[in-house]
Amino acid sequence: RDLHSFPTRRSSDLARPLADRRHAPQVHPLRHKCGMPGRIVLPDPIRLNILMAWPSEDFPKRTGGADRSMVPKRLWHVRSKWRRHLGLTGSKTVRRHIPATSLLSRQTLSRYLRRYREIYVKPVYGSYGNRIVKVTRSGGGYLLHHEQRVRRIGGNSVQGAILRHAKKGKFMVQQGVRMIRPGGRPCDFRVLLLRPGDRWLLMGIMGKQATGNRVVTNFRHGGRPVRLNTALRGAGWNEEQIRRTKRQMTDLAMAAAAQFTRRYPHCRRLGIDIAVDTSRRLWILEVNTNPEYELFRHHESPGIYSRIHRLTRAIRSRQSNR
């Protein structure tokens, strides 16, 4: 039939219930899309019905092939260390275990240098422990520790040296933690949590120990893997103290994950770095939303790495990298 022989809709038809209008004649969508002169222009509600009835296999073509079931990376991965820090501070229980942390400025740096004997300056955007500087008060001056280099600097020059180092990009300043040093080297712990369903699952805890003269324990930055029990025994702890600390570490990590999920509900992988100071107090140094897990090849449970890998692949299948 010719296009012009299709009956048109009167405006009064639009007020009729949908059930009454369902069998009313409509312009064929393909004919509607053609550009021939004198085509019938349908009101918006009718054109919407036509689009909704469009064959489903055409949907990816009209949306650039995107899979609507995939979670965009900006929702499940929080790149900013500062935003991750803020994601934990909503809980009093968790907040008690977070070192004082601020965005770096001349004012905050001056305040932290006065208040704390040891501070860390770290980039807001960065990974693997790159560009982290440890600043320690020593005598009448300071020790600046970057990578494996240590230099002494006077009290009047320390702020300028740190601000020059942090000139490119945004940085944070954090209260230093005097962490345990089994074998004479600083050590902290990675707690890995995954959420393939509704609940967070504890995958395991592994220690990371600095090597050489480094200030960071990151496994990809020269850190050495060490098991939790081995590290705490090396710090002089007995079996009861080790069991209690492991339970406290698990409880703290679960509380942190619950709080973080309130702010970032699409996050399903967390690597929480926890330090134990010389008074046996726990501190959350950082939380990662895209954690690596090669460290867990060295875990005492032989099947744990395979389980982590399997669950991580299942989670990643629902997470877009774009």
N, C-alpha and C positions, 0 to 999 in steps of 0.2 A: 504493500500500500504506500501511496505517496505520503510524505511526512505531514503535509498540510491536512490530510484526512483524519489524523489522530485528534480526538476531541480534547479540548483544553479544559483546565480546571477553573471553575468560578471561585472567587474569594470566599463565598459562603460555604463551599465544600470543605475548606480548611477548618471550619468550626465544628464539623461533624466528628463524632468519635472515630478513633483509629480503626476499630473493628468494622464500622460502616464503610470506611474509605478503602479497606484493604483490597477489595475486588474491583475498585474503580479503575478504568483504563488509564495507563500512564504512558508517557513518551519513552520509547526504548532508549536506554542510555547511550548506545552506540550512535543512534541517529541524533540524539541530543548533542553529542560531542562534535558532530560534523559541522563544518563551517558554512553550509550552504545559505544563501540569502533567504530571509524570511523564516528562519528557524524559530521554534517556540521557546521562549525564555520562561522557565518555570520559577515559581516563588521558592525562596530559600528552604522552607520545610520539606518541599517535595524533592528538591535537588539533594538534600541531606539523606532522604530515604533511598534515593538512587545510589548514592555513594556507599551507603551502608550495605546495600545489596550487591555491591561489586564483588566479583569472584575473589575468594580469599587468597588464591595463589598469586594474585596481582599485588597484594599488600607489600611484600618486601621490595618489589620493583619501585613502588611509589614512595618508599621510605628509605631508599638507598641501601636496601639489603640488611638493615639492622635487625638484630634479634631482640625483640622487646622483653624477653625473659632474662636477659643478661643485665647484671647490676653494673652501671658505669663506674670506672675506677675512682672518679672524684668522690663517690659515695662510700666505697669500702676501704680506700687507702687515704690516710691523712698524712700528707707529706710534711707539714709543718710541725717541728718539735714543740713549738710554743702552743699550738692548738691541741696537740696531744697532751701536753701538760695541763692545759685548762680542762680537758676532758676528764681528768681525774680529780680535780679540786672540789667538785660538788659534794663529795662525801667526807664527813668529818673523820670517819674511821680511816679512810685512805689518806686524807690530807695530813694526818699526824706523821705519816711515814714518807713524806715528800720533802726533800731539802728545799730551803728557800731558793726561789728561782724568779728571775725578772728578765725582761728584755734589756739588752745592753744599751746604756747611754752613759754620758760622762757622770751624771748624777748617781745612777744606780751603781756604776763601777766604784765610785768614790765611797759610797755607803758600804758596799760589800767588802772593800779592802779594809775599812775601819773595823767592821764587825767580825770578820772571820779570818782566821789564820791562813786558811787554804780555800781557794775558789777555782772553779773551772769556767772557762769561756769557750762556748761551742756554737757552731753555726745553726741557725734555725732550719735551714735546708741543707742536708748533708747526710752521708752514711759512711759506714766502716770506720768511724772514729777520725775521719780526716779533719784537719784544721782545728783540732781541740788543743787548747793551751791550759796548762795547770800553773797557777800562780800561788807561790808559798812565801809567807812572810819569814824572813831569815835575818836576824840581827837588825841592823839599821836599814836593810834594803829588802829585795825580793828575789826569788828564784823563778825564772820563766822557763817552763819545761814544755817543749814542742817537739813532737816525734821523739827522737832519741837525743836531742840537743838540750842542754841546760845552760842558761847564762844568768849571771848575777846582774841586777840593775838597781840603781838607787831609788829611794822612795819618791823623789821628785820627778823621776823619769818614767815610772812604771805605767802610769795612766796613758801617756803618749804612746808608749811602745805597744800596749794592748790595743788601743784604738786604731793605730796604724795597721796592726795585724787584721783587725776586723773592719777595715775600710770598705772592702767589697762584700756586699750582702748584709743580711740581718743576722745578728748574733744574740745569744742569751748568756747570762751570767748565773752561776749556780753555786750554792754553798758546797764546799768540799766535805767529803765523808772520809774519815780515817778508817778505811776498810781493813779487814783482816789480811795478813800477809803470810800465808803458809809458805815456808821455804824462803821467806824474805821478799816475796813479790806480791803486789796487790792482786786480789782476786774478787770477782763478783759472780753473779749467777743469773743464768737465763732460764726463766720459767716459760714454757711453751704451752699455749692454750689454743684449742680449735673448737669451732662451733658449727659442726655439720648439720645439726638440727636446731632444736630449741634451747639446748643447754650447752654451757661451756664444758669441755672435757680437758682435764689436766693430762698432757702428754708426757711430761717429765721435767726434770730440773738438771741442768748441767752447769758446771763452773767454767769460768774463763779466766785465765791467769796471764798477766802481762809478761812479756819476754824482753830480754835485752834491757835497754834503759827507757822503754816506752812508758807513756802515761796511760794509754788505753789498753783495755783487755780484749778488744774486738777480735773475734776469731779470724776474720778476713784481713786483719791488720797486724798479724803476727802473734795473736793471742794463742795460748796453749790450752787445749781442752783438759778439764780435770773433773772428776766425779765429785758429787756433793759430799759424800761421806769421807772421801780421801782428803778433800780440802779442809773440812772442819776438824778432822783428826790431826792434820798437819798444823792447825792453829791451836792444838792442845785441848780439844773438847772431848768429853767422854760420850759413850753411846746414848745415854739418856738425854744429854744436852743436844746431841745431833738429832734424835727423834723429835724432840720438842721444837727445835728450830725448823726442821722440815715441815712439821705440821703448821707452824706459824707462817712460814713462807707460802704454803699452799693456800691457807685461809686468806692471807693478804692479797695474793694474786687473784683469787676468785672474787674478792670484794672489789678489786680494781677493775676486773673485767665487767662485773655487773654495772659499776658506775659508768665505765667508758661506753657500754652499750646503750645506756640511756641517752647519751649525747650523739653517738654514732651507731644507730641500730643496724646498719648494713655491714658493719665490721664482723668478720668471722675468723680472723687469725690474729693472735696477739703474741708477741714476744716481749715479756716484761723483765727488765734488768733490775735485779735486786742486789744491794750491797749489805753486808753485815759489818757493823763497825766494831771497834775494840771493846765496846760495852755490850756487845751482842744485840744491839738494836737493829731492826731492819729498815732499809731505806729504798724507795723506788727511785732509781736514777733516770729511767726512761722507759717508754712503752713504744713498741713498733707494731705497725699494722700490716706490714708485708714481710714478716720475719723469714730468714733463711733457717734451715734446720740441719745443715751438714754436721753441725756440732754434735748432733744426737746419734751419729754413727758410733760415737765412743761411749754411749750410755751402757750401764751395766745390764740392762734388759736387752737381750739379743734381738727380739722382734719389734722393738719400739720404733726403730727407724722405718721399717717397712709399713707399719701402721700409720705413722705420721705421713709418709709419702702417699699412701692410698687415700687417706682422708683429705689431704691437701689437694690432690688432683680432683677429688669430687667437689670440693669447695670452689676451686679455680674454674671448673667447668661452668659455674654460674656467675663468674666475675669477668667482666670485660676489662681488657687492658687499655681501653680508650676512654 
